[in-house]
Amino acid sequence: MYTFNSRVRYSEVGVDGRMTLESLLDYFQDCSTFQSEDIGVGLAYLQERGMAWLLSSWQICVNRYPRLCERITIGTAPYEFKGFLGHRNFEMKTEDGEVLAYANSLWTLMDMDRMLPVKATEEMIRSYVTEPKYPMEYAPRKIAMPEGGRALEHFTVRQHHLDTNHHVNNGQYVRMAMDCLGDEPCIRQLRVEYKNQAKLNDVICPVVAFDEEKNIYTVSLDDEAGKPYCIVEITGGNI
């Protein structure tokens, strides 16, 4: 597993002094980026070929959010490439080996000029070392939006929401969804299904549903026609 070490920064914690979910997600995303850069198939390699890996889904499970100044190790490993799809696991540990969080993700390799999926090159596949799947309970990739959701006030995509592909950043969708909840629950599992790419000045219309019995919030971030850009499922619990 590819790893890098870090220390929880003040800018990464919330009011409780523990790492926020968005920061944890950013660590995982940065870890995969670091690996791709270090083995020579990173951003420049992809841009030269008009390609990009776009995230299709997340499943992030949290045992404990690390505290301010705690030393952590973040790791990632791909476990399967199939056509234009790449499957990748993540893990965050303390320096003593306590597993803080772990994740599964699915990525789609896209031809950014035609906006069509494209198969990974042999060079790319050779560059990554696949490992066995992480021992976790794997949730379905697709998320069903419950009926009877409540529509909230719409908002517009701004410049700070965008990434290098000029689309809304993966983590920004999660932040948008969490902003819809008001008092944020302590989150023990996050699932995200990315369906369409929102761009600068697009209007996002959130719809929120809550299953009180299961303590699950589901947020659909829709376009003006009601077609979802992204569906976020947040499971609360004591951590």
KEDREN-181906 format. One record per residue: residue in three letters; x, y, z of N, C-alpha, C in turn; residue number from 1. Coordinates in steps of 0.02 Angstrom, whole numbers, padded with zeros to 5 digits. Atoms other than C-alpha are relative to their C-alpha. Layout:
<pts>
PT    aa       nx       ny       nz      cax      cay      caz       cx       cy       cz     i
PT   ALA        X        Y        Z        X        Y        Z        X        Y        Z   NUM
...
</pts>
This chain:
<pts>
PT    aa       nx       ny       nz      cax      cay      caz       cx       cy       cz     i
PT   MET    00042   -00060    00000    00000    00000    00000    00044    00062    00000     1
PT   TYR   -00035   -00064    00002    00063    00172   -00046   -00022    00042    00060     2
PT   THR    00018   -00039   -00059    00071    00283    00109    00039    00066    00003     3
PT   PHE   -00038   -00059   -00020    00121    00455    00169   -00022    00020    00071     4
PT   ASN    00013   -00018   -00070    00130    00527    00345   -00019    00074    00005     5
PT   SER    00020   -00070   -00010    00051    00687    00410   -00016    00011    00074     6
PT   ARG    00020   -00019   -00067   -00005    00777    00566   -00062    00043   -00006     7
PT   VAL    00063   -00036    00006   -00180    00845    00595    00010    00075    00014     8
PT   ARG   -00010   -00072   -00005   -00176    01033    00565   -00062    00035    00028     9
PT   TYR    00056   -00039   -00027   -00283    01166    00646   -00052    00014   -00053    10
PT   SER    00046   -00015    00055   -00358    01206    00476   -00042   -00060   -00021    11
PT   GLU    00034    00062    00019   -00420    01025    00464   -00050   -00024    00052    12
PT   VAL    00044    00022   -00054   -00520    01016    00625   -00062    00045    00005    13
PT   GLY    00061   -00038   -00012   -00695    01071    00673   -00002    00029    00070    14
PT   VAL    00007   -00032   -00065   -00764    01151    00829    00017   -00046    00058    15
PT   ASP   -00016    00048   -00053   -00733    00991    00928    00074   -00018    00002    16
PT   GLY   -00071    00013   -00001   -00547    00991    00888    00019   -00065   -00035    17
PT   ARG   -00014    00062    00036   -00562    00834    00781   -00005    00013   -00076    18
PT   MET    00000   -00008    00072   -00532    00814    00595   -00071   -00003   -00028    19
PT   THR    00065    00001    00032   -00683    00854    00488   -00003   -00054   -00053    20
PT   LEU    00009    00050    00052   -00756    00730    00366    00029    00024   -00067    21
PT   GLU   -00026   -00026    00063   -00710    00844    00220    00076   -00005   -00003    22
PT   SER   -00073    00005   -00002   -00528    00848    00276    00023   -00073   -00008    23
PT   LEU   -00017    00070    00006   -00525    00659    00293   -00006   -00022   -00073    24
PT   LEU    00010    00015    00070   -00595    00643    00117    00057    00029   -00042    25
PT   ASP   -00054   -00032    00038   -00465    00766    00052    00065   -00039    00008    26
PT   TYR   -00060    00040   -00011   -00326    00662    00131    00000   -00062   -00045    27
PT   PHE    00003    00059    00042   -00386    00507    00039    00010    00019   -00073    28
PT   GLN   -00008   -00021    00070   -00401    00599   -00126    00071    00022   -00015    29
PT   ASP   -00070   -00021    00009   -00229    00679   -00103    00047   -00060   -00003    30
PT   CYS   -00043    00059   -00001   -00154    00509   -00065    00001   -00034   -00068    31
PT   SER    00001    00031    00067   -00211    00436   -00231    00036    00045   -00050    32
PT   THR   -00036   -00046    00045   -00146    00592   -00319    00075   -00005    00009    33
PT   PHE   -00071    00008   -00013    00023    00577   -00234    00027   -00064   -00031    34
PT   GLN   -00024    00062    00029    00038    00396   -00286    00006    00005   -00076    35
PT   SER   -00002   -00006    00072   -00005    00434   -00467    00057    00044   -00023    36
PT   GLU   -00056   -00044    00017    00120    00577   -00471    00067   -00035    00009    37
PT   ASP   -00064    00033   -00016    00258    00473   -00391    00018   -00056   -00049    38
PT   ILE   -00016    00055    00047    00242    00331   -00517   -00004    00023   -00073    39
PT   GLY   -00006   -00028    00067    00234    00447   -00668   -00062    00000   -00043    40
PT   VAL    00062   -00001    00039    00052    00436   -00720   -00051    00048    00032    41
PT   GLY    00040   -00049   -00035   -00013    00591   -00632   -00034    00050   -00046    42
PT   LEU    00040   -00051    00034   -00098    00751   -00686    00028    00018   -00068    43
PT   ALA   -00030   -00020    00064    00026    00803   -00822   -00005   -00056   -00051    44
PT   TYR    00005    00059    00044    00030    00627   -00896   -00071   -00004   -00030    45
PT   LEU    00069    00005    00023   -00160    00625   -00907   -00020    00059   -00044    46
PT   GLN    00018   -00059    00039   -00178    00803   -00971    00030   -00002   -00070    47
PT   GLU   -00033    00007    00066   -00054    00769   -01113   -00040   -00046   -00046    48
PT   ARG    00038    00049    00039   -00169    00627   -01168   -00075    00016    00000    49
PT   GLY    00069   -00022    00000   -00331    00723   -01140   -00045   -00044    00043    50
PT   MET    00038    00046   -00042   -00385    00605   -01001   -00002    00025    00073    51
PT   ALA    00004   -00014   -00071   -00437    00616   -00819   -00038   -00057    00034    52
PT   TRP    00038    00047   -00041   -00491    00496   -00683   -00054    00039    00037    53
PT   LEU    00055   -00033   -00035   -00663    00552   -00622   -00030   -00049    00050    54
PT   LEU    00027    00042   -00053   -00732    00486   -00459   -00073   -00016   -00013    55
PT   SER    00069    00022    00010   -00891    00384   -00479   -00037   -00012    00065    56
PT   SER    00033    00013   -00064   -00924    00334   -00299    00051   -00005    00056    57
PT   TRP   -00037    00007   -00063   -00859    00340   -00120   -00040   -00043    00048    58
PT   GLN    00028    00027   -00062   -00892    00232    00031    00055    00009    00052    59
PT   ILE   -00050   -00014   -00051   -00798    00299    00182   -00030   -00019    00068    60
PT   CYS    00021    00022   -00067   -00813    00217    00354    00048    00028    00052    61
PT   VAL   -00041   -00034   -00050   -00750    00306    00510   -00008   -00036    00067    62
PT   ASN   -00001    00026   -00069   -00700    00223    00674    00009    00056    00050    63
PT   ARG   -00014   -00058   -00044   -00634    00384    00751    00031    00055   -00041    64
PT   TYR   -00031   -00057    00033   -00591    00559    00690    00062    00021    00041    65
PT   PRO   -00060   -00019   -00037   -00410    00604    00736   -00004    00071    00027    66
PT   ARG    00001   -00065   -00034   -00377    00751    00850    00056    00045   -00025    67
PT   LEU   -00049   -00050    00017   -00279    00910    00824    00070   -00023    00020    68
PT   CYS   -00071    00015   -00009   -00091    00876    00807    00015   -00076    00003    69
PT   GLU   -00012    00072    00000   -00115    00686    00806    00037   -00019   -00065    70
PT   ARG   -00039    00023    00057    00009    00599    00690   -00036   -00058   -00034    71
PT   ILE    00039    00049    00037   -00071    00496    00553    00038   -00026   -00061    72
PT   THR   -00026    00028    00062   -00027    00384    00406   -00060   -00015   -00045    73
PT   ILE    00054    00009    00049   -00136    00384    00251    00026   -00047   -00054    74
PT   GLY   -00021    00048    00050   -00129    00240    00128   -00053   -00014   -00052    75
PT   THR    00047    00018    00053   -00207    00184   -00035    00030   -00054   -00043    76
PT   ALA   -00021    00052    00047   -00200    00039   -00156   -00057   -00015   -00048    77
PT   PRO    00051    00024    00047   -00294   -00002   -00316   -00005   -00076    00005    78
PT   TYR    00006    00072   -00003   -00366   -00177   -00318   -00028   -00030   -00064    79
PT   GLU    00023    00027    00063   -00440   -00192   -00492   -00005    00054   -00053    80
PT   PHE    00013   -00041    00059   -00436   -00113   -00665   -00039   -00043   -00049    81
PT   LYS    00041    00037    00047   -00571   -00165   -00786   -00027    00048   -00051    82
PT   GLY    00020   -00046    00052   -00590   -00073   -00950    00017    00071    00020    83
PT   PHE   -00011   -00071   -00018   -00613    00111   -00907   -00011    00012    00074    84
PT   LEU    00013   -00007   -00072   -00647    00077   -00721    00061   -00019    00042    85
PT   GLY   -00053    00015   -00048   -00524    00080   -00577   -00029   -00002    00070    86
PT   HIS    00024    00007   -00069   -00563    00018   -00401    00058    00011    00048    87
PT   ARG   -00054   -00019   -00045   -00463    00087   -00255   -00024    00002    00073    88
PT   ASN    00012   -00003   -00072   -00458    00065   -00065    00044    00053    00032    89
PT   PHE   -00038   -00048   -00040   -00397    00188    00067   -00002   -00020    00073    90
PT   GLU   -00002    00012   -00072   -00348    00182    00249    00036    00058    00034    91
PT   MET   -00035   -00049   -00042   -00301    00308    00384    00012   -00031    00068    92
PT   LYS   -00020    00030   -00064   -00206    00250    00539    00035    00052    00044    93
PT   THR   -00044   -00037   -00044   -00124    00324    00692    00070   -00028   -00007    94
PT   GLU   -00068    00026    00003    00063    00304    00712    00008   -00064    00040    95
PT   ASP   -00001    00062   -00037    00023    00162    00833   -00038   -00056   -00036    96
PT   GLY    00034    00051    00039   -00076    00070    00700   -00075   -00005    00009    97
PT   GLU    00073    00000   -00008   -00254    00109    00757   -00032    00022   -00066    98
PT   VAL    00035   -00018    00062   -00368    00111    00604   -00054    00051    00016    99
PT   LEU    00047   -00055   -00012   -00459    00277    00605   -00057   -00001   -00051   100
PT   ALA    00050    00000    00052   -00550    00263    00439    00025   -00042   -00059   101
PT   TYR   -00017    00039    00059   -00555    00159    00280   -00053    00013   -00052   102
PT   ALA    00045   -00020    00053   -00638    00175    00112    00007   -00044   -00061   103
PT   ASN    00000    00029    00066   -00684    00102   -00055   -00021    00055   -00049   104
PT   SER    00017   -00050    00050   -00695    00204   -00215    00001   -00031   -00070   105
PT   LEU    00002    00021    00070   -00735    00182   -00399    00014    00061   -00043   106
PT   TRP   -00020   -00055    00043   -00655    00291   -00533   -00011   -00019   -00073   107
PT   THR    00010    00010    00071   -00693    00312   -00718    00050    00042   -00039   108
PT   LEU   -00048   -00036    00042   -00558    00358   -00844   -00037    00029   -00059   109
PT   MET    00038   -00034    00051   -00628    00488   -00962    00045    00035   -00052   110
PT   ASP   -00026   -00043    00053   -00578    00563   -01129   -00034    00067    00009   111
PT   MET    00030   -00064   -00019   -00605    00744   -01079   -00021    00042   -00059   112
PT   ASP    00022   -00037    00059   -00623    00809   -01257   -00068   -00026   -00023   113
PT   ARG    00064    00030    00023   -00763    00688   -01304   -00047   -00014    00058   114
PT   MET    00038    00017   -00060   -00822    00662   -01124   -00031   -00069   -00005   115
PT   LEU    00018    00069    00005   -00828    00476   -01152    00050   -00043    00039   116
PT   PRO   -00047    00045   -00034   -00752    00333   -01050    00050   -00028   -00049   117
PT   VAL   -00053    00027    00042   -00587    00267   -01116    00039   -00051    00042   118
PT   LYS   -00037    00052   -00036   -00488    00111   -01070    00067    00026    00025   119
PT   ALA   -00066   -00016   -00026   -00334    00130   -00961    00053   -00029   -00045   120
PT   THR   -00055    00024    00042   -00172    00114   -01059    00039   -00055    00037   121
PT   GLU   -00042    00052   -00030   -00056   -00034   -01030    00053    00031    00045   122
PT   GLU   -00050   -00034   -00040    00074    00089   -00965   -00029    00019    00068   123
PT   MET    00032   -00020   -00063   -00047    00152   -00833   -00011   -00061    00045   124
PT   ILE    00014    00060   -00039   -00098   -00023   -00779    00064   -00030    00028   125
PT   ARG   -00064    00027   -00024    00085   -00079   -00767    00029    00042    00056   126
PT   SER   -00030   -00046   -00049    00129    00074   -00662   -00028   -00011    00070   127
PT   TYR    00032    00012   -00065    00006    00030   -00523    00009   -00073    00020   128
PT   VAL   -00003    00068   -00027    00027   -00122   -00411   -00066   -00013    00036   129
PT   THR    00064    00016   -00033   -00143   -00197   -00369    00012   -00044    00061   130
PT   GLU   -00004    00039   -00062   -00171   -00272   -00198   -00069   -00031    00014   131
PT   PRO    00066    00029   -00016   -00310   -00381   -00123   -00047    00053    00028   132
PT   LYS    00050   -00046   -00025   -00472   -00293   -00080    00005    00007    00076   133
PT   TYR   -00001   -00014   -00072   -00478   -00212    00092   -00056   -00039    00034   134
PT   PRO    00052    00038   -00036   -00573   -00317    00221   -00051    00046    00032   135
PT   MET    00053   -00044   -00025   -00731   -00213    00242   -00066   -00025   -00029   136
PT   GLU    00066    00016    00027   -00917   -00228    00212   -00015    00049   -00056   137
PT   TYR    00008   -00043    00058   -00943   -00160    00037   -00073    00015   -00014   138
PT   ALA    00068   -00022    00015   -01100   -00059    00006   -00009    00006   -00075   139
PT   PRO    00012   -00010    00071   -01183   -00045   -00165    00025    00069   -00023   140
PT   ARG   -00024   -00063    00028   -01115    00091   -00279   -00057    00050   -00007   141
PT   LYS    00056   -00045    00014   -01286    00163   -00321   -00039    00015    00065   142
PT   ILE    00038   -00023   -00059   -01387    00262   -00192   -00070    00018   -00022   143
PT   ALA    00070   -00016    00015   -01577    00267   -00198   -00021    00061    00041   144
PT   MET    00027   -00059   -00034   -01655    00435   -00157   -00069   -00016    00026   145
PT   PRO    00067    00016   -00027   -01802    00406   -00038   -00052    00050   -00025   146
PT   GLU    00055   -00044    00019   -01971    00478   -00083   -00016    00048    00058   147
PT   GLY    00022   -00047   -00051   -02040    00628    00009    00054    00046    00025   148
PT   GLY   -00053   -00046   -00021   -01879    00729    00016   -00023    00072    00000   149
PT   ARG    00017   -00072   -00007   -01885    00913    00061    00048    00042   -00042   150
PT   ALA   -00041   -00044    00042   -01823    01039   -00068    00023    00060    00040   151
PT   LEU   -00028   -00058   -00034   -01707    01174   -00001    00017    00054   -00051   152
PT   GLU   -00016   -00056    00044   -01653    01341   -00071    00058   -00017   -00046   153
PT   HIS   -00053    00015    00049   -01548    01327   -00229    00058    00049    00008   154
PT   PHE   -00059   -00043   -00002   -01375    01402   -00248    00041   -00011   -00064   155
PT   THR   -00038    00000    00063   -01248    01434   -00386    00072   -00022    00012   156
PT   VAL   -00070    00023   -00004   -01079    01350   -00416    00046    00060   -00010   157
PT   ARG   -00049   -00054    00003   -00937    01471   -00381    00069   -00027   -00017   158
PT   GLN   -00068    00018    00021   -00754    01472   -00431    00035   -00045    00051   159
PT   HIS   -00035    00038   -00051   -00695    01403   -00264   -00025   -00073    00006   160
PT   HIS    00025    00068   -00001   -00800    01246   -00291    00037   -00045   -00050   161
PT   LEU   -00026    00037    00057   -00699    01193   -00445    00068   -00031    00013   162
PT   ASP   -00066    00031   -00002   -00550    01078   -00470    00036    00012   -00067   163
PT   THR   -00039   -00011    00061   -00420    01064   -00610   -00036   -00021   -00063   164
PT   ASN    00040    00019    00058   -00549    00985   -00725   -00056    00050   -00014   165
PT   HIS    00051   -00053    00007   -00658    01143   -00706   -00070   -00026    00016   166
PT   HIS    00063    00026   -00026   -00794    01038   -00624    00000    00008    00075   167
PT   VAL    00003   -00004   -00073   -00855    01044   -00445    00042   -00057    00030   168
PT   ASN   -00044    00048   -00033   -00727    00957   -00335   -00040   -00052    00039   169
PT   ASN    00035    00054   -00035   -00776    00789   -00259   -00018    00018    00072   170
PT   GLY    00011   -00018   -00070   -00758    00853   -00082   -00050    00057    00008   171
PT   GLN    00047   -00056   -00005   -00858    01010   -00119   -00073   -00023   -00002   172
PT   TYR    00067    00028    00000   -01012    00906   -00158   -00019   -00022    00071   173
PT   VAL    00013    00024   -00068   -00997    00828    00015   -00012    00059    00046   174
PT   ARG    00010   -00060   -00042   -00979    01000    00096   -00069    00031   -00014   175
PT   MET    00066   -00026    00017   -01133    01060    00002   -00056   -00040    00033   176
PT   ALA    00050    00043   -00030   -01232    00910    00062   -00004    00010    00075   177
PT   MET   -00002   -00009   -00072   -01177    00933    00242   -00029    00068    00021   178
PT   ASP    00029   -00066   -00015   -01225    01117    00236   -00076   -00001   -00001   179
PT   CYS    00073    00005    00004   -01402    01060    00199   -00030   -00030    00064   180
PT   LEU    00025    00036   -00057   -01415    00967    00365   -00012    00042    00062   181
PT   GLY    00005   -00041   -00060   -01406    01111    00487    00048   -00025    00053   182
PT   ASP   -00043    00030   -00051   -01341    01029    00646    00028   -00065   -00027   183
PT   GLU   -00030    00058    00031   -01217    00904    00577    00003   -00059    00048   184
PT   PRO   -00007    00060   -00042   -01226    00726    00645    00073   -00022    00003   185
PT   CYS   -00066    00033   -00001   -01072    00630    00699   -00004   -00056   -00052   186
PT   ILE    00007    00043    00058   -01043    00536    00537    00046   -00061    00005   187
PT   ARG   -00040    00061   -00002   -00986    00355    00541    00006   -00033   -00069   188
PT   GLN   -00009    00024    00068   -01015    00315    00357   -00026    00052   -00049   189
PT   LEU    00018   -00044    00055   -01020    00420    00200    00000   -00041   -00064   190
PT   ARG    00003    00028    00067   -01078    00357    00031   -00017    00057   -00048   191
PT   VAL    00012   -00052    00050   -01073    00466   -00124   -00003   -00034   -00069   192
PT   GLU    00004    00022    00070   -01131    00428   -00301    00001    00063   -00044   193
PT   TYR   -00007   -00056    00045   -01070    00553   -00430   -00032   -00019   -00067   194
PT   LYS    00038    00017    00059   -01186    00559   -00581    00012    00047   -00059   195
PT   ASN   -00013   -00049    00053   -01155    00719   -00680    00046    00054    00028   196
PT   GLN   -00049   -00050   -00021   -01026    00858   -00677   -00031    00069    00000   197
PT   ALA    00022   -00070   -00004   -01078    01030   -00615    00059    00046   -00015   198
PT   LYS   -00052   -00048    00021   -00982    01178   -00686   -00016    00069    00028   199
PT   LEU    00007   -00069   -00024   -00959    01362   -00647   -00067    00029   -00022   200
PT   ASN    00064   -00034    00011   -01125    01456   -00632   -00060   -00047   -00008   201
PT   ASP    00057    00046   -00002   -01230    01298   -00636   -00039    00010    00065   202
PT   VAL    00043   -00007   -00059   -01377    01303   -00515   -00010   -00069    00030   203
PT   ILE    00009    00062   -00036   -01387    01166   -00383   -00061    00006    00045   204
PT   CYS    00063    00000   -00038   -01556    01123   -00306    00000   -00061    00046   205
PT   PRO   -00005    00056   -00046   -01538    01015   -00149   -00069   -00026    00021   206
PT   VAL    00059    00033   -00029   -01669    00890   -00091    00026   -00046    00055   207
PT   VAL   -00024    00036   -00059   -01650    00812    00083   -00054   -00046    00026   208
PT   ALA    00045    00048   -00032   -01730    00656    00156    00036   -00029    00061   209
PT   PHE   -00029    00026   -00062   -01705    00584    00331   -00039   -00061    00023   210
PT   ASP    00029    00061   -00028   -01736    00407    00393    00018   -00001    00074   211
PT   GLU   -00014   -00006   -00071   -01751    00432    00580    00017   -00067    00032   212
PT   GLU   -00012    00066   -00029   -01755    00246    00619    00071   -00023   -00011   213
PT   LYS   -00069    00022    00017   -01589    00213    00531    00052    00056    00010   214
PT   ASN   -00044   -00058   -00009   -01517    00387    00566    00042    00013   -00063   215
PT   ILE   -00033   -00010    00065   -01477    00410    00381   -00030    00061   -00035   216
PT   TYR    00019   -00056    00042   -01483    00574    00286    00020   -00016   -00072   217
PT   THR   -00016    00006    00071   -01491    00569    00097   -00012    00067   -00032   218
PT   VAL    00003   -00066    00032   -01455    00727   -00002    00012   -00009   -00074   219
PT   SER   -00009   -00001    00073   -01482    00740   -00189    00014    00072   -00022   220
PT   LEU   -00019   -00066    00025   -01392    00888   -00267   -00018    00001   -00075   221
PT   ASP    00030    00004    00067   -01496    00916   -00425    00013    00062   -00041   222
PT   ASP    00001   -00058    00043   -01493    01028   -00576   -00071    00029   -00001   223
PT   GLU    00065   -00034    00000   -01640    01143   -00615   -00056   -00043   -00029   224
PT   ALA    00051    00045    00028   -01728    01003   -00709   -00013   -00059    00046   225
PT   GLY    00011    00054   -00047   -01718    00888   -00558    00045   -00061   -00011   226
PT   LYS   -00047    00055    00014   -01578    00778   -00627    00060    00006    00047   227
PT   PRO   -00053   -00008   -00051   -01448    00740   -00492    00070    00004   -00029   228
PT   TYR   -00072   -00001    00011   -01269    00792   -00505    00034   -00052    00044   229
PT   CYS   -00033    00041   -00051   -01228    00693   -00350   -00052   -00017    00054   230
PT   ILE    00042    00021   -00057   -01317    00593   -00213    00046   -00019    00057   231
PT   VAL   -00042    00011   -00059   -01242    00591   -00039   -00042   -00033    00055   232
PT   GLU    00034    00034   -00055   -01293    00469    00098    00046    00003    00062   233
PT   ILE   -00038   -00010   -00062   -01236    00509    00276   -00033   -00040    00056   234
PT   THR    00025    00040   -00056   -01257    00383    00417    00031    00026    00064   235
PT   GLY   -00024   -00026   -00064   -01244    00456    00592    00010   -00056    00050   236
PT   GLY   -00012    00049   -00052   -01189    00367    00749    00050    00026    00050   237
PT   ASN   -00048   -00020   -00052   -01083    00378    00906    00069   -00028   -00018   238
PT   ILE   -00069    00020    00014   -00895    00376    00875    00044    00024    00057   239
</pts>
